């Protein structure tokens, strides 16, 4: 069946490199491309040779942020899974991400412990929310 192909979009090169290194340590995951720009992400998705299964997408990027990029991805690639990676804990951001079509929302501060869990949950068809946020979704303000 081949490796599970991932595209990383984050405007911090060190974050992209770290994610790639960690992900590829697990033998069945392969990072097929990376970018630091939302518009370049959309261009990369049109390269059929990449054919990612999952995009790990930073909420805040130049030229096109994570929410709008997710909307555009879902319009042109409805089967492509999206995991939003963010430092934002606000309920509003989480709701916007899922409304745009994301399958997961992972806090950067959780990424070290939860990255594989998030990827695997989404890979299996589930929806993922960082454990630190699950209370935010059920509590009223």
N, C-alpha and C positions, 0 to 999 in steps of 0.2 A: 504494500500500500504506500510505502514511502514515508518520509518524515512529515510532520505537521509544520507547514510553512507559515512563517510570521514576518510581518513587516512592522518595523518600529518607526514611529514618528514622534520625535521629541526635539525641542530646540537646543537642548544641552548635550553636546557631543559626549561628555563623560557619562551622562545617564544612558545614552544609546549604547555606548561601548560596554558599560556595566551590565545592562539588560541582555545584550547579545551574548556576552561571556557566560553569564549565569544560565540563560536559556539553553545554549548549545552544549552545556555540560550534561544535560539530559539528552541522551542519545537520539530520541525520536523527535526532537524539535530542531528546526533549522530557520535561522533568520535569513530571508532571501533578499532583503533590502532595508535601508534605513534612510531617513531624511529628517531635517530640522525645520521643514517648511510645509504648511498645510496645502498649498497649491501644488508643490512638487509631489506630495503624497498622491494627490489625485492623478497626476501625470504618470506616476509609477504604476498605479493600479491598472492603467490602460496597456501596460506591457504584458502581453499574455504569457510570456515565458516565466514571469514571477509567480502568478497564480497563488497568492497567499490564501490561507484559510482564516487567518486572524490578523487584525491590525491592532497593535498596542499604541494608543494615541494619547499624547499629552493634551490636557485641557487648554493650555495657553501656548500658542505657537504663532510665529509671524505669518502674515498674509491670509491665514484662514485658521480660526481657532478650532478646538476639538469638537464642539457642539455642531457648528456649521459643517465641518468636514464629515462628521458622522452622518448628517442628513444627506449630504451629497453622495457619500459612499453607498448609503442604503438605496438611493434612487437608481444608481447605475450598477451596483453589485449587491442586490438584496440578500444573497446568501452568505456574503462575507461577514464574519463576526468582528465585533469591535469591543475592545476593552479600553475604557478611558482610564488614564493614569493621571492623578491630580493631587494637588496639595489642599484643595478646597473641601471643607467638611460641611458646608452649608447645604441644607436640604434642597434649596432651590437649584443648585448645580447638579445634584444627584438626579432630581426629577427631570431637569432639562436633558441630561445625558440619556436617560432611558426613553424620554419622549422622542428624542432624535433617532432612537433605534439601537443604542448600545446594548450589548449583552452583559456588560460588566463595568463596575466602577471600583477601582483600586486606589487607595490612598498611597502616595509615595512613601509615607512613613511606615506603611504596612508591607510594602513591596518585598522587603527582604525576607519576611516570614511567609507571605501569602501569594507570591507570584505564581508558583506552580499550581497551587490550589485554584487560583483564579483561572489560569489557562486551562486546566483540566476540567473544571466545572463548565466553562464555556464550550470546550471541545466536545463534551458529552451532551451538549444541548441545553445546559442549565443557564441560570442567571446568577451572576456573582456580585456581591456587595461586600466591601471591606468590613471585617468584624467590628472595627471601631465606629462604623457608621450605622450598623443595623438598628440601634436604638433611635437614631435621628429620624429614621423613616417611619417609626411607629408612634413616637412621642409628638404631642401637639405643642406648638409654641405658646 
